[in-house]
Amino acid sequence: MFNSELIFRNPLEPIGYDETSTILNNGGFGAVLARAGVGKTSLLVQLALSFLTKKRNVLHISLGEPVSKVCLWYKEVFQNLARPFDEKQVNSTWEAIMPYRFIMTFKAESFSVPILKERLTDLIEQNIFNPQMIIIDGFPFNESMREAFAKLKNFAKKHSICVWFAVKTHRHEELERDGLPAPLNTGDDFFEVVVELQPMGKE
């Protein structure tokens, strides 16, 4: 029997966040850090799938990638996880969870928190989509991000949303205080959970 909640369980279980744990409370920020190609987006898509199978709404925001590319990520990760199971049941599960996912894309240079809040408010007030989790892939981490984080965190608390970010790191960056890489140096106090992926050989 295909058990979607088992197969698409929280991928952070190996580090102590099982199904009984609250990884992020409403308004909480989480980050997945890694160098390019290590698996930030894949991990976040797995986290999203674990939400979707529980009929919880996920908004995936991608900066610089088209909707078709994001859809492909979900399809590939889903199929890889569900490969051993009956095709009919797998397809049925896929169709059942898709209404709980909404993809939004922006050009990186045109993205801002005020614009995002305006788009989200429109979706929520018109009862089109009310997210419980937001994934932001490609957020511009820089010196001016503290104000943006504060505004987004207040919005997330108001609407009972947790927010996950994919954060790109670089091999040459030196670690800052608390062992965090430079992108989070000026905004680490906004985050409740930070997960760093490290490659081991080719894995």
C-alpha positions in Angstrom: 0.0 0.0 0.0 1.4 3.4 -1.0 1.6 5.6 2.1 2.3 9.2 0.9 2.7 10.6 4.4 5.4 8.0 5.1 7.3 8.4 1.8 7.1 12.2 1.8 7.8 12.6 5.5 9.7 15.5 6.8 13.3 15.3 5.3 14.8 16.9 8.4 14.0 13.9 10.6 17.6 12.7 10.5 18.6 15.8 12.5 15.9 15.5 15.1 12.8 17.1 13.6 10.3 14.2 13.4 6.6 14.5 12.7 5.8 15.4 16.3 8.2 18.3 16.2 7.3 21.9 15.4 10.2 22.9 13.1 9.0 26.4 12.6 6.2 28.2 14.4 4.0 30.7 12.7 6.2 33.6 11.6 9.3 31.4 11.9 12.2 31.7 9.4 14.3 28.7 8.4 17.3 28.6 6.0 19.0 25.9 4.0 22.6 26.8 3.2 24.8 25.2 0.6 27.1 25.9 -2.4 25.6 25.7 -5.9 24.5 22.2 -6.9 24.6 20.6 -3.5 20.8 20.3 -3.0 19.2 23.3 -1.4 16.2 23.3 -3.7 15.8 19.6 -3.7 15.7 19.5 0.2 13.2 22.4 0.2 11.0 20.6 -2.3 11.0 17.5 -0.2 10.0 19.6 2.8 7.2 21.1 0.7 6.0 17.6 -0.4 5.8 16.6 3.3 3.5 19.6 3.8 1.4 19.0 0.7 0.6 15.4 1.7 -1.0 16.8 4.9 -3.2 19.2 2.9 -1.2 22.2 3.9 -0.7 25.0 1.4 2.8 25.8 0.1 3.7 28.8 -1.9 7.0 28.4 -3.7 8.6 31.6 -4.8 11.5 31.5 -7.3 13.6 34.4 -8.3 15.1 34.1 -11.8 13.6 30.7 -12.7 10.5 30.1 -14.8 7.4 28.3 -13.4 8.2 25.4 -15.7 11.6 24.9 -14.1 10.1 24.9 -10.6 7.4 22.4 -11.7 10.1 20.1 -13.1 11.9 20.2 -9.7 8.7 19.0 -7.9 7.9 16.3 -10.5 11.5 14.9 -10.5 11.8 14.8 -6.7 8.3 13.3 -6.4 9.0 10.6 -8.9 12.3 9.7 -7.4 10.7 9.3 -4.0 7.7 7.4 -5.3 9.5 5.2 -7.9 9.1 1.8 -6.0 5.3 2.2 -5.7 2.3 1.4 -7.9 2.0 3.9 -10.8 -1.7 4.4 -10.4 -1.5 5.2 -6.7 1.5 7.5 -7.3 -0.4 9.5 -10.0 -3.5 9.7 -7.8 -1.4 11.1 -4.9 0.3 13.6 -7.3 -3.1 14.9 -8.5 -4.4 15.1 -4.9 -1.6 17.3 -3.6 -1.2 19.7 -6.5 -4.1 22.0 -5.5 -2.2 22.8 -2.3 0.9 24.1 -4.2 1.1 27.6 -5.7 4.2 28.8 -7.7 5.1 32.4 -8.0 8.2 33.7 -10.0 9.9 37.1 -10.1 12.8 38.5 -11.9 15.5 39.0 -9.2 15.8 42.7 -9.9 12.1 43.4 -9.6 11.5 41.5 -6.4 10.9 43.3 -3.1 9.1 42.4 0.1 6.5 45.2 -0.4 5.7 43.7 -3.9 5.5 40.2 -2.4 3.2 41.4 0.4 0.9 43.1 -2.1 0.7 39.9 -4.3 0.1 37.7 -1.2 -2.5 40.0 0.2 -4.4 39.8 -3.1 -4.3 36.0 -3.1 -5.4 35.7 0.5 -8.2 38.4 0.5 -9.7 36.9 -2.7 -9.5 33.5 -1.2 -7.4 32.3 -4.1 -4.6 30.8 -2.1 -3.7 31.1 1.6 -0.2 29.7 2.2 0.9 28.0 5.4 4.5 27.7 4.2 6.5 29.9 1.9 9.7 28.8 0.2 11.8 31.6 -1.3 14.6 30.5 -3.6 17.0 33.2 -4.7 16.4 35.9 -2.1 19.0 38.6 -2.4 21.0 38.5 0.9 22.8 41.8 1.4 23.4 44.5 3.9 19.9 46.0 3.5 18.0 42.8 4.1 17.2 43.4 7.8 14.4 45.8 7.1 12.9 43.4 4.5 13.2 40.5 7.0 11.4 42.5 9.7 8.5 43.3 7.3 8.2 39.8 6.0 8.4 38.3 9.5 5.6 40.5 10.7 3.4 39.6 7.7 4.2 35.9 8.3 3.2 36.1 11.9 0.0 37.9 11.1 -1.1 35.3 8.5 0.3 32.2 10.4 3.0 31.3 7.8 6.4 29.8 8.2 9.1 30.8 5.7 12.0 28.9 4.3 14.9 30.4 2.3 17.5 28.8 0.1 20.8 30.5 0.8 23.7 30.1 -1.7 27.1 30.0 -0.1 30.6 30.1 -1.6 33.7 28.0 -1.1 35.9 31.0 -0.4 33.7 32.6 2.2 35.0 32.7 5.7 32.7 31.8 8.6 31.4 34.6 10.7 30.3 34.5 14.4 28.5 31.3 15.5 30.0 29.5 12.5 27.6 31.0 10.0 28.6 32.0 6.5 28.6 35.6 5.3 25.1 35.7 3.7 23.5 35.4 7.2 25.9 37.6 9.0 23.6 40.6 9.3 20.3 38.7 9.7 20.9 35.5 11.6 18.8 36.7 14.6 15.7 36.5 12.4 16.1 32.7 11.9 15.0 29.9 14.2 16.5 27.1 12.2 19.5 27.0 9.9 20.6 23.8 8.1 23.8 23.7 6.1 24.4 21.0 3.5 28.0 19.9 3.0 29.2 17.7 0.1 31.2 14.5 0.9 33.0 13.4 -2.1 30.4 13.2 -4.9 27.5 12.9 -2.4 
